[in-house]
Amino acid sequence: MIDPLRPIELALAEEGLYFTRDDDEDAYRVAFKSEGDRYFVVSYRDDPTFVMIGSGWALPVGIDPIDAIDVANRLNVRKKFVKTALWEEESDVLFTVELCVNTTGEVRPHFGRLLNVLRDTASEFFDQLREEDDEEP
Amino acid sequence: MPNARELIKHFIENEGHKVDAAPPDDAGVSELLFRTRGQVFSVTTTEGDDTAFSISTAYEIPDWAREPAQNTEALDRVHNEHPDVVFTLAHDGSLFVATLDESAQSSQELVHGFWLLVARLRDAGTQAIEDIVDRTESKVAAEKFINSFMMGGGQ
């Protein structure tokens, strides 16, 4: 059986990053850190043409989930590739890039760009959330 | 207590990045190399000084933009905006190196804000390469226009 996430491992090696594998009976998973932030890549055994690259963050304490959803919606309208969603009873925010590919080898040359858009989206999300928080009386 | 070299190496690795560590030279200077966002960075430490390091990254100047006098001016201009970043043209003007020196009260504080330093260096370097390329492109466009005008093509 060919490992569908092997090209992702090669892309991570090219980026100079360590990674770990956490496959189970449902999915192939790669976890890694970049500049201290945690990311993951998932591909499902029953749907190997689907690949998801993402990162999850805890929302700061005291943030109104409505404000966070509003910021996420605005980013979803504007951003290429990245989907921003609140989950875990709206205490976390998840940034994901979801792609349909023949093999994850197609992702490899674009991996750096996809990591950058994940970073930038997370950064913009928290910046905008802070601005909304500052504007409230 | 780990020295600055070991502390920084351990920090970068713990943040997810592979580090290529060269042993100290005769003067006690050692270099750590790592990659982030597609760019290689070099951290230099000196034995006996565990509260300071330098971080550098190099940018290749495109063939058609290698005009040392003009590029020195561009680097001076960007240095004025980022006074903590020092730019050095190297390899006959084919690349420049951007360097930041960092010092801390103690070795434990050395890695606080490490990625912000990397970001500052990257921002200054990117601005410098954009300045060099933009000015060269403008100059080429102006020369084309002048040549065309002198040949009567501007009518």
Contacts between the chains, C-beta under 8 A, distances in Angstrom:
chain1	res1	chain2	res2	distance
A	15	B	35	6.5
A	15	B	36	7.9
A	15	B	38	7.2
A	16	B	17	5.7
A	16	B	18	4.9
A	16	B	34	6.2
A	16	B	35	3.2
A	16	B	36	7.2
A	17	B	16	5.3
A	17	B	17	6.1
A	17	B	18	7.0
A	18	B	13	7.4
A	18	B	16	5.6
A	18	B	17	7.3
A	18	B	18	6.3
A	32	B	16	5.9
A	33	B	15	6.0
A	33	B	16	2.8
A	34	B	15	7.8
A	34	B	16	5.3
A	34	B	17	7.4
A	34	B	36	6.9
A	35	B	15	5.9
A	35	B	16	7.3
A	35	B	17	7.8
A	35	B	36	6.0
A	35	B	115	4.8
A	35	B	118	7.5
A	36	B	14	7.9
A	36	B	15	4.1
A	36	B	16	6.9
A	36	B	115	6.8
A	112	B	37	6.9
A	112	B	38	5.0
A	115	B	37	7.7
A	116	B	37	6.6
